[in-house]
């Protein structure tokens, strides 16, 4: 039938709905857009790539139900326990002059370990485990072997696991520690500020010293270096060589895009530093507004924690944040002249309490950053764990000596959370090993030799920090796996 004949049939049958539907179907068939036939949908059967013909197929499907029966109850409760395993049975044959070789290949596939891919004529591709393969040979069938196969749909070997989100535990302990340190600071300072403006001024002086350290840390040139270094691509990796005047590294292919990325990184850093500066001003104002009212003291404590959070946000990476806050956590106020008067004692108490609040807030910020820090190796995780716990131990001991029970207990819980987090994440990482070569070789060659993966050359460059990636040091530390 020609295409024109089909169009004529459509026009003639347009008077009835059924005629239109029938004509539309014929039109689609003529255009090759009609529904595929049954034969078009049947796929050649195979198991692990070994083809065979299928005469009959049978499948078992449904749900796994546990039937619960109870005394004096006419009905039962059927508990749905999930989808039942799909069971497939096929009856077919192998044919050809090489039927013996076909049979041997199918037997080898049947005896292969683990699940395999089955192409079912109508169900499509499935991953199954073969239960049985039966082969029947008859003398009067010649080069035809009858086969019967039974399969069960299979999945990956998975076991229930009870895992703890250790990073979330750290963040939760961080919040508790901030609340505890603020509460203890309130109890320490509330009575002292009643002594007069001199006590408040001493708090302001202590804060001013700490503000100067924060500004030095945030405005350090290293922050700009790290911001540019974080730019993806070759420029971010080797910009230090370009800045040093080395011409061994080619300029970026897209200079305009690189320039935009650099300007964006600088702008973001400038904005982050401005945010820190604004928060520092707010903290200084809150210190000057201290009174015996708990609201003013809590406002000051909150402003200190805001400064710590903004310092973390201004840092390019969690490691940069840890480095910056470590400097703030080592703050020591100037020693006051000996004064045994009530005013002198109150000034000393206010200064010590303020310095402790500033240090502890910074240490808690270090713990917060450690939850986002991703160590590269087992040794790196252990080193970071020791670094953070050393800072915590100093403040835990100090809180215990001052009788600050809430701060002491909160910092102990925070320490346990940090140790658990870095231990859990570090335990999954590879250890470091010493890589030694007789002569300098390219990073690509070493990556292929060590890991069978040239893409890890950048990782080796980061570990070894060579003069040029084509000339790696003859000895350096790298991941063992």
Secondary structure, 3 states (H helix, E strand, C coil): CCHHHHHHHHHHCCCCHHHHHHHHHHHHHHHCCCCCCHHHHCCCCEECCEECEEEEEEEECCEEEEEECCCCCCCCEEEEEEECCCEEEEEEEEECCCHHHHHHHHHHHHCCCCCEEEEECCCEEEEEEEEEEEEEECCCCCCEEEEEEEEEECCCCCCCCCCCCHHHHHHHHHHHHHHHHHHHHHHHHCCHHHHCHHHHHHHHHHHHHHHHHHHHHHCCHHHHHHHHHCCCCHHHHHHHHHHCCCCCCCCCCCHHHHHHHHHHHHHHHHHHHHHHHHHHHHHHHHHHCCCCCHHHHHHHHHHHHHHHHHHHHHCCCHHHHHHHHHHHHCCCCCCCCCCCCHHHHHHHHHHHHHHHHHHHHHHHHHHHHHHHCCCCCHHHHHHHHHHHHHHHHHHHHHHHHHCCHHHHHHHHHHHHHHHHHHHHHHCCCCCEEEEECCCCCCHHHHHHHHHCCHHHHHHHHHHHCCCECCECCCEEEEECC
